[in-house]
């Protein structure tokens, strides 16, 4: 089972901090208008949501794993609800690599795999180095191309 | 076969009139609503009538131009449509991409001798082509010729139409009556709630009281009146539902034409459509407790490529509105890639039942909590009444537990769930897209997991997944891997079959001849070495099974030998 690159923890933690900031602003506004100008809700919300978010990000990193098996891509993820997905190579429609600004800043990339399936149709593997991502994309594409087009739906 | 290549054609001449009237009607209504919404009185409305009439006239003019500028043509390998009043569109639809060809005649259209023809292709966001309106004969001619040229169908068979053949299935009077009485059409509740609201607004209880005050003034309403009113509404809803279901499924007949099923139905209107058997992603058998009691079930087939919600988009097509369970099971068994639904169902571990009981208890407690809060605010009598529902919790948990089960046959994954709408979903391994195994913290506490077999069927977007709920977590691991393996097996089989065939055979033929394994009903057949040719007793049910291709197993290759993947 392959792990993600450890820098993905910073990407997710950054997301958690951003969320914490959003809640902090809400809480601060709430304190200002509903609690007679109380100052504490903003910072408290920021710390609580931020810490929880960062802990979740770390747990998420520990829970994440993927594996290229003989016939399929196997992914395990999820902290509260664990999800294990099997994506047979024959079902892969196309494969993207993507990089968000924060991922670029940390020199990470993600691979997004599309199938014709209707539920959770796109499976994405975050936290890869750009070289790994390109390599994974190439391998998935080759494995998908080997199969006959008629099998895709 | 006349008129095959005779150049572009126009829609039916009535088109301009009928579409114009309907367009004028909707535009006129819109204009009226806008005028009224602006607060105009009835007098002002009359002065605005001129404007409204003008807008309606514009609609008629537009539709006349639409008719004038609409042309379609069936060529050797495409169906072309040139249309558009302001922006022009020329569309060519390759015939082998056409999935479904539907003809519908609403009651009004039927009286006027008109029909609507719709073409669907896989992957299209909405109906690909719509001919509104053509003459019914022309619609049937197009349907026939389109089918004949789709390639896979034998021309002669498809072109002969359905008039002179026996239906595979016919909804009898008894079944139709049963279906109408035991189904609840969702449309009925909408209609009746409109009636209910209208009734409430229009009927002041005391003189001088304006209608809008009525719903708030609850003190003047006796509980008995309210109960009576509600009962009357429910009865009315049921009657409307009976009428709707009856008129929808009256004269239902299902034919097999080449590798497609074709149905016809409708009491006042006439509707017909096709289900391409080679494109079926999943089958679902649905029955409410009443139908189960009587031994009946509804069978729907799900295909890919429809957009849910958009007009003309459907997730699944009803193949058998109401059929005895054995008949429906046999029907599914005869489909491509299917082998029946007679499974040794594996039931859910009993500890899942405790989970359901806990869940329902929480729901009831939440209701009581809401009641409590409402009581603090409004001083309600009997706010604790929802607590009585606690008595129903064990029953509900038991029913939920008892109705959930899953199993695998030789070629399919079968999952069953639900008490009020017990749905048995059958997914051929061959159609699997991804396999998803989910374990929430509540499930992990009890060492349970749910496994979903995802297909390209659009129905699963609407919550119709084939999911085996709450398996033992270790069994879930096995099932997940088993499904993935069986998909490879099914694909390898198809590939081997295609290669061994000298001439390109219809897609269903390969599947019909797919070998079966001796251990047939085993839940997890460990070994697929024992491929045997299929039973070829097609005489007794030849009318709905594909003609059995000669079982040509000489070139048969086991999936293990297949080096493709």
Interface residues (C-beta under 8 A of the other chain):
Chain A: X70 X71 X72 X78 X80 X81 X82 X83 X84 X85 X86 X87 X88 X89 X90 X91 X115 X116 X117 X118 X119 X120 X121 X123 X143 X146 X147 X148 X151 X153
Chain B: X122 X304 X432 X433 X434 X435 X436 X437 X438 X439 X440 X441 X444 X452 X454 X455 X456 X457 X458 X460 X461 X465 X480 X481 X483 X484 X487 X488 X491 X494 X495 X564 X565
